[in-house]
Amino acid sequence: MRAVAVFPEKREVRIVERQPPREVKGAEVLLKVLEVGICGTDREIAFSGHATPPTGGDHLVLGHECLAEVMDVGPEVTLVKKGMLVVPTVRRPCPHARCRPCRAGRQDFCITGDFTERGIKGQDGFLQSFVVEDEMNLVVVPRQLADVAVLTEPLTVAAKAWKQGEGIQARLPWDRPRLRALALGAGPVGLLGALGMVINDMETFVYSLEPATSVRAKLTRDMGATYISGQDVPLAELGDELGHLDVIYEAVGVSSVAFAALSALGPNGICVLTAVPALGEHRTIDTDRLMRQLVLQNQVVMGTVNASRRDFATAFHFLEQGMLLFPDAVRGIITERSTIDGAPRIIAKREGIKQIVHLADASAPFA
């Protein structure tokens, strides 16, 4: 079978031949991969030279945003059946007994850093025809979401941020009125974050560099949010334009932009950082002014990474609501579907918003 792999020493992405998976046993499940989403993480892994192949290997199969179909199950499997559609989670727990998050099944909060991640760190990903996975790492997909379910994994970023934000805002001793929220960036994570905000009845804005006539701006408006172009409103004037914001959801991956946007954050507000910027030149920020603002206005800046099974379930809820309210906008986030032969091209050069590698079609609906 074919797979798409990165060879870190050569910084090369190419299609490779692999042996078909072995027969499943225990609680294992054989998956036929239907679609895999490509994101900035895949591109960074592919061309930074820092990919981490499985132990002893010279390449890493890419792909962590996956939609798959159950083809066979081991004798101990009880949670899924043949024919079901599933989305796999990404992170696998570290082996250390002292890591309470991993032992509790919350490896998204791992304290050792020795976790592995499918298609990212130490474990091959899903950009291949068939994969064997443990049933505990699978979340069943409602079949009516099949054409957009590959968006689930990037949507879990917003789902986890929402759950964490709820916990933080519970510190306030009153019921808040309708929140005002900003998605910083109009890539897939930003647009999906905005979708989650709209679904949760926030007054939602999206700020990005593309003009107000762009496809991203139209998708923003189509899902009930307001688009603000950086070509019309400089970042330094964002607070004057919008007033105080209760939530800023960063999805741009540029630290200087993220921290500059904090000037628009209102009292008791939360800024959620979701992107991992590439390390480069040192940047200068006014730390005294920033610290005064955070302390005197009771603000919170938090980071969020990866997601648990619970967050995947929340993401499905967001996706279901999005498809009920704004189906064309949700579908519009996917701007290209390529065959596996085109995967190296779309990994090497970003085009559109969300690119998908289509590997196979689902079988007849599961009954």
N, C-alpha and C positions, 0 to 999 in steps of 0.2 A: 504494500500500500504506500501511497505518497504522503509526504508531510512537508511543511515549510519550516526550515531551521536556520538559526544564525550560528555562524562559526566565529566566535569572538576574536580569536587571534588574527583572523583575516578581515574582520568586520564585514563579513559577506553573508547575504541571505540567499538561500537557494532551495530548490525543491529536491528532496532526498527520498530514497526508497527505504522503507522499513518493513520489518517482519510483521505480519498480522498478529494481533493480540492472542495470547494463550487462552485456553478455556477458563472461564470464570469459576471461582470456588468460594466457599464461605458466604460472606456478605457482599461479594463483588458483583458488579454490574457491567455488562458489555454495552457500550454506547456507540451508535452511529452518529457521527458529528454532522449536523445539518448546516449550521452557519457559525462563523466566528467573526466578531467585530475587531477592527484594527483601531488602535488608539495611540496617543503620544507615548505611552509607556513602551509599547512594542517598538516604536521608532527609536526611542532612546536606547533600549536594550540592543537593538539591531546594530546601531552604528556608533555607540559610545565605546565599545570594546570591553564593557564591564559585565557582559552577560555571564551568568553562573550556570554552566551545564550540570547535569546530574554527575555525581561522583564518578570519576574515571572516564567521562565522556569528553569529546571535543566540540560538541554542538548542543544547542538547546532548541527543542521544538517550541515555536512561539504560540501565542494565542491563549488568552484567559477569559475573553468574553464569548461564551459558548451557548449554543442551543443544540440539544442532542435528542436522539430517540433511543429508548431502551430496546435492545435487541435480544439480550439473554440475561438471565439472573442466576446467581449462585443459590445453593440449597438453603442458605440461612437468610435470604433476602425477604423482608416483610413489608417494606415501605413503598416499593415501586413494582410495577408489572410490565411485561413486554408490551410494547406499543405506546407507552406513556412518553410524553415529551418532558424533558427536564433541563434545568440550568444547573451546572456544577458551581459550587463555591470555589474559591481560588486558593486561600491560604490553608496550610496544613500545620498542626501544632509542633512545637519544639519537643525534644525528648526529656526535658529536665523536670524532675519531680518538684522542684522549688517554684516552678512557674505556675502559679495558681490559675491565671487566666487560661492557659492552654489546657490544664487538667480539667477545667470547667467547660471546655468547648468554646471558649472565647479567645481563640488565638489571634483575633484582630487586636487584642490588647497585650500580646506577648511581651514579656519583660526581658527576655534573654537575647532576642534577635536571631535565634537559631531556628526559626520557622523556615519552611519551604513554601514556595508559591508556584502553582501550575503556570508554566510558560513565562515565568519571571525569575525565579530563584531556585535552583537545585532540583526542580522537577519539570519534565517535559510538559508542554502545554497541549492545547486541544486542536491546533491547526494541523490535523491529520484525519484520515478517514474513519478510524475506529480507536476507541480509548477504553481502558478498563478503569473503573472507579468504584470506591466504596459507597454503598448506598447512603451512608450518613452524610456524604458530601453532595448529595443531590437534592434539588428542590423541584417538585412537580409543577409543571407549567399548565395553566388552563389552555386547552387547545385553541380557544377562540383568540388567543394572543399570539398565535404561532408566527404571524408575519412580522411582529415587532418584538418578540420575546428576547431576541439577541441584545436588545437594549437594557435588559434587566441589570446586568452587572454594573455598568456605569451609573444606572439609576440608584443602585444601592448606596452610592456615595451620598446622594441627597437624602435617602431614607435613613441612613445612620446619623447624618447630621441633624435631621429632624428629631429623632429620638433623643439624641444627646442634648439638643437645644431645649427640648421640653423639660428635661431634668434640670438644666441650669436655670431656666426661667421660673421654675417652681419656687425659687428662692424669694420671688417677689410676693409680698403679702396682699395682693389684690388680683382680681381678674382683669386681664389686659384687653383693651379694645382691639379692633382689627389691626394686625401688625403691618408695618411697611417694610418691604424686603427688597434687596438688590442682589441680582446675580451678576457678578463681575466677570464678564467673558461670555461669548455666544458660541462657544464650541459645544460638542455633545454634552459634556458634564454641566456646563452653564445652562444650556437650554433645558436639559432634564431637571436640573435643580429648580429652574424657574417654573417648570411644570408642577413639581411638587409643592412649590409655594402657592401657586394659583389654586391647586386642588385643596390646600389647607387654608383657603380663604384669606390669604395675605394680599395686600395691595402690592403688586409685583412689578419691578423694573429690571431691565436688562441693559447693562452698559458694555459697549464693545466698540472697537475701532471702525468696523465696517459702516458704510453710509446707511442712512435711514431708508434707502431704496433697495437694500440688499436682500437676498433670500433669507438670511438670518433674522433681519428685522421683520420681514413678513411673517416668518414662523412665530416670532415672539408675539406679534399682534394677534395672530390666529389662535394662540393659546390663551388669550385674555390678559396679556401683560403689556407693559409700555416699554418701547425700545428707545434708548438714548444713545446717540452716536457720539463717539469721541471726536468726530470731525466737526460736530456742532457745539458740544459742551466739553471744554477742557476738564481733565480730571480734577484739577485744583478748584474748579467751580461747581463740582457735582453737588456738594452740600447746599450751596446757594440755590441751585436749580431744583433740587428735590426736597429740601428740608431734611430734618433729622430722620434717620432710618433706624429701625429696630433690629434688623438682621442684615448683615452683608455676607454673602456666600461667594467666596473667592474661587474662581475656576479659570484663572488665566495663566498661572505658573510663572509670573514675574513678580518678585518680591517687592520691588520699588513701587509697582502699581498697587499691589495689595495694601501696603502700609500707607501709601498716599490716600487711598480711599477711606481710611479710618477717620479722616476729618469729617466725613458725612455721617458717621455713626452717632446716634443719639444717646441720651442718658439711659443707663441700664441695658444697653444694646449688646448684641453678640456678633462677633466676626468669626466665621468658620473658614479656616484655611484647608483646602482640599488638594492642592497641587504640590508637586515636589520640584522646585526649580533646579535647573542645572547650576552647578557651582561655577563661578566665574570671578570677575573682578569684585573687589570690595566695594560696598555701597555705604553711603553716609546717610543716616537719618537723625533727626533731632530727638534723641532718646529722652531728654528731660521733658520736652513738650508732650511726647507720647505717653510717658509714665504719668504725668500730671493728669492728662485726659482720662486714662484708664482708671486711675484711683478716684479722682473727684467725681467721675460720672458713673462709677460702679459698672464699668464695661468688662466684657470677657472676650479674649481672643483665644481660640482653641483650634487645634489641629485634629483632623480625622483621617484615618487610613484603613483600607480594607473593610470587610463587612462580615457579619455573622449570618447564620441561617435566618434569624429573626429579621434582619435587615432585608434579606432577599424577599421574605414574605411581605414586608412593608412595601418594597419596590413593586411587587406584583399588584398590590392594591393601588398604588399610584398609577401604574400602567393601565390597569383596568379602568380607572376613573378617567384617565387621559384619553383612552380610546372611546369612551362613552361621550365625552364632552368635546374633544378636539381631535378626532381620528386623522384628519388630513395633516394637521400640524405634527402629530406624533410620527406618522409615516414619513413625513417630509424631512425628518432629521436624518433618515437613511438616504444618502444621495447617490450611492453607487453600490451595486452588487457585482462582484467579480468572481470568476472561476479560480480554482487553485493556481492555474497557470499565471493569472494576473496578480497573485498575491505579492511577489517580490516587488512589482511595480508600485502598487498602492502603499506598500510599507516604505518604499524609498522616497515617494513623492506624495505629499498630502494634497488631496483634491476634494473639493466639496466640504461636507460637514462630517458625516459618519460613513466610513467605507466598510463593507461587509464582504467576507469571502464565503461564497455559497458552495458547499461541498456536496450536498445531496438533498433530495426532497423527502419529506415525511411520508410514511406509509399511510394506508387508509386509516381513518379515525379510529382510535381505540374505543372498544365497546366494553 
